[in-house]
């Protein structure tokens, strides 16, 4: 029977344990692993990466600049105090009159650039908006690609470690039989140390694989903002259709950037041509003179005279024409380069797939059969321990090799899909 003292002590201990549990639960420094599917990782990365938000702000800035691009310049205010004598018999006086300032003038002027020049400046600003949108698209492409590769790396790092853990279990099973085999005389005593040696080497490899997991987590955390990300689900199926990828080359951000460069070059050409057209300005002023002369109002117009176009405007127009043509040729060359690169990437991807399928359909089944036969033979006493251990290790090595080839295929497919198509569609 429990007395009151024991109940009191037990209640205090329970209360203390509860407080400790609450402290651990709500500790702000404690982090929890969060599992992410492939699609969830991409969505979170697009929301968390500052570069994408920065590109959005750059677009807003360029759009704001469009408003002011084709506006008239600010008017100018002129204030003149004219013809003040600085030597002679008259004394200085700040008041207008016979001994003060003979004349005072206040005026305002407004410049009017020609309409073609204003339109060209507006087109320059619009080209900057197009370039900003292309930069944002490229940032989204990059974030999708690097996040997808980080997720793939973490997924296969876990699978590699799991194969080594299964091999560890297999070696432990064989190691448990060594004692009985030595007592029966079927195994030499020196072979009793072979499992321990392999297990130690296997522990080193598991340490390296755990390091791979931590590196992959760090990369995924950089893009998703999750401190301890984990994998949920399996990689998506990647279909690389040559015709579809070729058709989407013109939609790539790098092409859009070059198209924006063409727009800017053409706007610069229009601006250079507009400089051959005269600008003008209008001014008006009010002037006060001595009382005996009265007050005056004047209005005037100033017109630019581009009379020397042969050595001023025309060379600049020719230069801008060459720049615009160069920009168009660069787009053409870039398009050809991307198509050639895509063909090369698809050919390499096919070789990755063939290597993976050959390992999956031929090499792995053979290694599995060999390992199983050697295990049976070892159980029957027909082979020694070293042969059985080597067969198990060989099978695990083949599994890891198959996984390496599968990972290489997955990474390459992801790279091609996210580079030329922007992601999974």
C-alpha positions in Angstrom: 0.0 0.0 0.0 1.4 3.4 -1.0 1.5 6.0 1.8 0.9 9.8 1.5 4.6 10.5 1.5 5.3 8.3 -1.5 2.3 9.8 -3.3 3.6 13.3 -2.6 7.1 12.4 -3.8 5.7 10.7 -6.9 3.5 13.7 -7.7 6.5 16.1 -7.4 8.6 13.9 -9.6 5.9 13.6 -12.2 5.5 17.4 -12.1 9.2 17.9 -12.6 9.3 15.4 -15.5 6.3 17.3 -17.1 8.1 20.6 -16.8 11.2 19.1 -18.4 9.1 17.7 -21.2 7.4 21.0 -21.8 10.8 22.8 -21.8 12.2 20.4 -24.4 9.0 20.6 -26.5 8.9 24.3 -26.7 12.6 25.1 -26.8 13.2 27.6 -29.5 16.6 26.1 -30.4 15.3 22.7 -31.1 14.7 21.8 -34.8 12.7 19.0 -36.3 13.3 17.2 -39.5 10.7 18.0 -42.2 10.0 15.5 -45.0 9.6 17.0 -48.5 8.3 15.5 -51.6 10.0 16.4 -54.9 7.2 18.9 -55.8 7.0 20.3 -52.3 10.7 21.1 -52.3 10.4 23.0 -55.6 7.4 25.0 -54.4 9.1 25.9 -51.2 12.4 26.9 -52.9 10.6 29.3 -55.2 9.0 30.9 -52.2 12.1 31.0 -50.0 14.9 32.0 -52.4 15.7 35.7 -52.2 17.0 35.9 -55.7 13.5 35.4 -57.2 12.1 38.2 -55.1 15.0 40.4 -56.0 14.2 39.9 -59.7 10.6 40.8 -59.1 11.7 44.1 -57.5 13.9 44.8 -60.4 11.0 44.3 -62.8 8.9 46.7 -60.7 11.7 49.2 -60.8 12.0 48.9 -64.6 8.2 49.3 -65.0 8.3 52.4 -62.8 11.0 53.9 -65.0 8.8 53.4 -68.1 6.4 56.0 -66.8 9.1 58.7 -66.8 10.9 57.6 -69.9 8.9 59.6 -72.5 7.9 62.6 -70.3 9.0 66.1 -71.0 12.0 67.5 -69.1 11.3 69.7 -66.1 10.8 73.4 -66.9 13.6 75.8 -65.9 13.2 79.0 -64.0 15.6 81.9 -64.8 16.1 84.9 -62.4 18.5 87.7 -63.5 19.6 90.9 -61.9 21.1 92.8 -64.7 23.6 95.7 -65.3 24.6 96.5 -61.8 27.4 99.1 -61.8 30.4 97.9 -59.8 32.6 101.1 -60.3 31.9 104.7 -60.7 30.0 107.5 -58.8 26.9 105.6 -58.0 26.5 103.8 -54.8 25.2 100.2 -54.4 21.5 99.9 -53.6 19.4 96.7 -53.5 16.3 98.7 -54.6 15.4 99.1 -58.3 15.8 102.6 -59.5 18.3 105.1 -60.7 21.1 104.0 -58.2 19.9 100.4 -57.9 19.6 97.5 -60.3 18.7 99.0 -63.7 16.9 95.8 -64.8 15.4 92.6 -63.2 14.1 89.7 -65.2 12.3 86.5 -64.3 11.6 83.8 -66.9 10.6 80.2 -67.4 11.6 77.8 -70.3 10.4 74.4 -71.4 12.3 72.0 -73.7 10.3 69.9 -76.1 12.3 66.9 -77.5 10.9 65.6 -80.7 8.3 62.9 -80.6 10.5 60.2 -82.2 13.1 60.7 -79.5 10.5 60.4 -76.7 9.1 57.2 -78.3 12.7 55.7 -78.6 13.3 56.4 -74.9 10.1 54.7 -74.0 11.1 51.7 -76.0 14.5 51.6 -74.2 12.6 51.5 -70.9 10.3 48.7 -72.1 13.4 46.7 -73.3 14.7 47.0 -69.7 11.4 45.5 -68.5 11.7 42.6 -70.9 15.3 42.0 -69.7 14.1 42.0 -66.1 11.4 39.4 -66.8 13.9 37.2 -68.6 16.3 37.5 -65.6 13.5 36.4 -63.3 12.6 33.5 -65.5 16.3 32.4 -65.5 16.3 32.7 -61.7 13.3 30.5 -61.4 14.9 28.0 -63.8 18.1 27.9 -61.7 16.3 27.5 -58.4 14.2 24.7 -59.8 17.2 22.9 -61.2 19.5 23.2 -58.1 16.7 22.3 -55.8 15.8 19.2 -57.8 19.4 18.1 -58.0 19.8 18.6 -54.2 16.6 16.5 -53.6 17.9 13.7 -55.9 21.3 13.7 -54.2 19.7 13.3 -50.8 17.4 10.6 -52.0 20.2 8.4 -53.5 22.5 9.1 -50.6 19.9 7.5 -48.3 19.6 4.5 -50.6 23.3 4.0 -50.8 23.5 3.9 -47.0 20.7 1.5 -46.9 22.5 -1.0 -49.1 25.5 -0.9 -46.8 23.3 -1.5 -43.8 21.8 -4.6 -45.5 25.3 -5.8 -46.3 26.1 -5.3 -42.6 23.2 -7.5 -41.6 24.4 -10.2 -44.1 27.9 -10.1 -42.8 26.6 -10.4 -39.2 24.7 -13.5 -40.2 27.7 -15.1 -41.7 29.9 -14.0 -38.8 27.5 -15.8 -36.3 28.3 -19.1 -38.0 32.1 -18.9 -37.7 32.3 -20.4 -34.2 30.4 -23.5 -35.1 32.3 -23.9 -38.3 35.6 -23.7 -36.5 34.5 -26.3 -33.9 33.4 -28.6 -36.7 36.7 -28.2 -38.5 35.1 -26.8 -41.7 36.8 -23.4 -41.2 40.3 -22.5 -40.3 40.7 -20.4 -37.1 42.5 -17.7 -39.0 39.4 -17.1 -41.1 37.5 -16.1 -38.0 39.0 -12.6 -38.3 37.8 -12.0 -41.9 34.3 -10.9 -41.0 35.6 -8.4 -38.4 37.9 -6.9 -41.0 35.1 -6.6 -43.6 32.8 -5.1 -41.0 35.4 -2.5 -40.0 35.9 -1.5 -43.7 32.1 -1.4 -44.1 31.8 1.0 -41.1 34.3 3.4 -42.9 32.1 3.3 -46.0 29.0 4.0 -44.0 30.6 7.0 -42.4 31.4 8.4 -45.8 27.8 7.8 -46.9 26.5 9.6 -43.9 28.7 12.5 -44.8 27.1 12.4 -48.3 23.7 12.6 -46.6 24.7 15.6 -44.6 26.2 17.4 -47.6 23.0 16.8 -49.6 20.9 18.0 -46.7 22.9 21.2 -46.5 22.4 21.8 -50.2 18.6 21.2 -50.0 18.4 23.4 -46.9 20.1 26.2 -48.8 17.2 26.3 -51.3 14.2 25.3 -49.2 15.1 27.2 -46.0 14.4 24.0 -43.9 17.1 23.3 -41.4 16.8 19.5 -41.4 15.1 18.4 -44.7 14.3 14.8 -45.3 13.0 12.9 -48.4 9.3 12.0 -48.8 8.3 9.9 -51.8 10.3 8.9 -54.9 11.7 10.9 -57.8 9.3 11.8 -60.6 9.3 10.1 -64.0 11.3 12.1 -66.5 10.4 11.8 -70.1 12.8 13.5 -72.5 11.1 14.0 -75.9 13.4 15.5 -78.4 10.8 17.3 -80.5 9.2 18.9 -77.4 12.5 20.1 -76.0 13.6 21.5 -79.4 10.3 23.4 -79.8 10.8 25.1 -76.4 14.2 26.4 -77.1 12.8 29.8 -78.2 11.1 30.0 -74.8 14.3 29.7 -72.8 15.2 32.7 -70.6 18.6 33.0 -72.2 16.9 33.5 -75.5 14.5 36.0 -73.9 17.5 37.9 -72.6 19.0 38.1 -76.0 15.7 39.2 -77.5 15.6 42.0 -74.9 19.1 43.0 -76.0 17.7 43.2 -79.6 14.9 45.4 -78.4 17.3 47.7 -76.6 19.6 47.9 -79.7 16.7 48.7 -81.9 15.5 51.4 -79.5 19.1 52.8 -79.5 19.0 52.9 -83.3 15.6 54.8 -83.3 17.0 57.3 -80.7 20.1 57.9 -82.9 17.8 58.5 -85.9 15.6 60.8 -83.9 18.6 63.0 -83.1 18.6 64.1 -86.7 15.2 65.8 -86.0 15.3 69.2 -84.4 14.2 69.7 -80.8 12.9 73.0 -79.6 12.3 74.9 -76.4 9.9 77.7 -75.5 10.7 80.5 -73.0 8.8 83.4 -71.6 10.1 86.2 -69.3 9.0 89.3 -67.5 11.5 92.2 -67.1 11.3 95.3 -65.0 13.5 98.4 -65.8 13.8 101.8 -64.4 10.6 103.6 -63.9 11.1 105.8 -66.9 11.4 102.7 -69.1 8.5 100.7 -67.9 8.0 96.9 -67.8 8.4 94.2 -70.5 7.2 90.7 -71.4 9.1 88.5 -73.9 8.4 85.2 -75.5 10.9 83.1 -77.5 11.6 79.8 -79.2 14.9 78.0 -79.5 15.3 75.3 -82.2 18.2 72.9 -82.6 19.8 72.8 -86.0 21.3 69.4 -86.8 23.2 70.8 -89.8 26.3 68.6 -89.5 24.7 65.2 -89.6 27.4 63.7 -91.8 30.0 63.9 -89.0 27.7 63.8 -86.0 24.4 61.9 -86.2 25.1 59.7 -89.2 28.2 57.9 -87.7 26.2 57.2 -84.6 23.2 55.9 -86.6 25.6 53.5 -88.5 27.1 52.3 -85.2 23.7 51.6 -83.8 22.6 49.7 -86.9 25.7 47.5 -86.6 25.0 46.8 -83.0 21.3 45.9 -83.7 22.4 43.5 -86.5 25.1 42.0 -84.2 22.4 41.4 -81.5 20.2 39.6 -84.1 23.1 37.4 -85.2 23.9 36.5 -81.6 20.4 35.3 -81.1 20.6 33.2 -84.2 24.0 31.7 -83.2 22.8 31.1 -79.6 19.7 29.2 -80.9 22.0 27.0 -83.1 24.3 26.4 -80.1 21.5 25.4 -77.8 20.1 23.0 -80.4 23.5 21.4 -80.8 24.0 21.2 -77.1 20.6 19.6 -76.6 21.3 17.0 -79.2 24.6 16.2 -77.4 22.9 16.0 -74.0 20.2 13.7 -75.2 22.8 11.4 -76.8 24.7 11.2 -73.5 21.5 10.6 -71.6 20.7 7.7 -73.8 24.1 6.2 -73.0 23.4 6.6 -69.3 20.1 4.8 -69.7 21.7 1.9 -71.6 24.4 1.5 -69.0 21.8 1.5 -66.2 19.5 -1.0 -68.0 22.4 -3.3 -68.7 23.5 -3.3 -65.1 19.9 -3.8 -63.9 18.9 -6.6 -66.3 22.2 -8.5 -66.5 24.9 -7.7 -64.0 22.8 -7.4 -60.8 20.8 -10.7 -61.4 24.1 -12.5 -62.0 25.7 -11.1 -58.9 22.6 -12.0 -56.9 22.5 -15.6 -58.1 26.2 -16.0 -57.4 25.9 -14.6 -53.9 22.9 -16.9 -53.2 24.7 -20.0 -54.6 27.8 -19.2 -52.5 25.7 -18.8 -49.4 24.0 -22.2 -50.0 27.4 -23.8 -50.7 28.8 -22.3 -47.5 25.9 -23.6 -45.5 26.5 -27.1 -47.0 30.3 -26.8 -46.2 31.4 -26.9 -49.8 33.1 -23.4 -49.8 35.1 -21.6 -47.2 34.0 -18.4 -45.3 36.1 -16.1 -47.4 34.4 -17.1 -50.6 30.9 -16.6 -49.1 31.9 -13.2 -47.7 33.4 -12.1 -51.0 30.2 -13.1 -52.8 28.1 -11.1 -50.4 30.3 -8.1 -50.8 30.4 -8.4 -54.6 26.6 -8.5 -54.7 26.4 -5.3 -52.5 29.0 -3.6 -54.7 26.9 -4.5 -57.8 23.9 -3.0 -56.1 25.7 0.2 -55.3 27.1 0.3 -58.8 23.6 0.0 -60.2 22.4 2.7 -57.8 25.3 5.0 -58.9 24.2 4.5 -62.5 20.6 5.1 -61.7 21.6 8.3 -59.8 23.7 9.5 -62.7 20.8 8.9 -65.1 18.3 10.7 -62.8 20.6 13.7 -62.3 21.3 14.0 -66.0 17.6 13.7 -66.9 16.7 16.3 -64.3 19.4 18.6 -65.6 18.2 18.4 -69.2 14.5 18.7 -68.3 15.0 21.7 -66.0 17.5 23.4 -68.3 15.6 23.2 -71.5 12.0 23.0 -70.3 12.1 24.7 -66.9 10.9 21.7 -64.9 8.3 18.9 -64.9 5.3 19.8 -67.1 
